[in-house]
Amino acid sequence: MNADDSVRKADGVRWRPVPQAECLMVFSPHSGRIHWLALDTWLLFELCDGRNVDAVARGYAELAGDKLGGGDARARAERGLASLLGSRLIEAAPA
């Protein structure tokens, strides 16, 4: 995934917050599996609304109270996006 690629939720996924467990339950029709997203991955999933990877990483850093300067938030965002992409919960499109 490149910084300019846009990311969005995959077609057909369904999700529902589970506040008492502080997670998001996401069903993927592609795999037939239910995924339980922790708060940080939930945030990344919500940010996947068609913006590019760089904007998602910046939004994640701002909302998570982290600064991108050290690279930690960006690295976490990129790992989380790769996981969501691998689970086919999001889709990436070249710019």
N, C-alpha and C positions, 0 to 999 in steps of 0.2 A: 504494500500500500504506500503510495506517495503522499506527501503533504497536501498536494493539490487535488487528490481524488476526493470525490464527494461520497458520503456515506449516509445510508438511510436504512430504516427497518426493512427487513425482507418481506416480500409479498406473502400474505397469508398468516404471518405470525400473530398470535393473540397473547395479550398480557393482562395481568391483574395484580395490583399491589396486595401484599399480605402484611399490613402494618404491624400486627402483633408479633410477627417474626422478623420485621425490618428487612424485608426482601421483596423482590418482584418475581412472580411466577410467570414464565413465558413458555408458550407452547409453539413448537415448530412443526408445521405440517410436512416439511421436507424430511425430517428425521423421525417424526412421530413421537418425539420426546418432550418432556417438560423440563425446563431449566429453571433453577432457582438462582436469581442474581442478587448478590450482596449489594449493599448501598453504593459502593464505589462503581461497580459495574452497571448498576441500575442507572446511575447518573450518566454514565457514558452512553448507555442505550437510549436514554431520553434525548441526549444531545444529537443523536444520529437522525437528523431531520432534513438531510440534503445538504448540509454545510460541508465544507472540506475538512479533511483530517486535522489540518493545522488549527482551524477554528474550533473544532471539537476539543483539541488538546488545550487551547487557551481557555475555553469555557469551563472545562474540567478543573483547570488550575485555579481559576477565579472562584468557582463555587465550592471547591474543596479546601479553599483557603491556603493554597500552595502557590509558590512562585515557579515559573518555568525557567528562570535563570539558572538554577542548579541542575536542571535536567531531570529531576526526580519525578515531577508531575507528568512531564512529557513521556518519560519512559513508562510510567504506570498507565498512562492513557493509551500509548501504543500497544502495550501488552494486552490491555483490556479489549481494545478494538480488534486485535488479532484473534483473541479468544472468541469474541462475538462473531467475527467473520468465519472462523473455523467451525463454529456451531451453527452457522448459516442463519443466525438471528438478524444479521445486518448484511447489506450488500454494498460493494464499493464500485464506483464508476469513475473511469479516468476523466480528468478535467477537459 
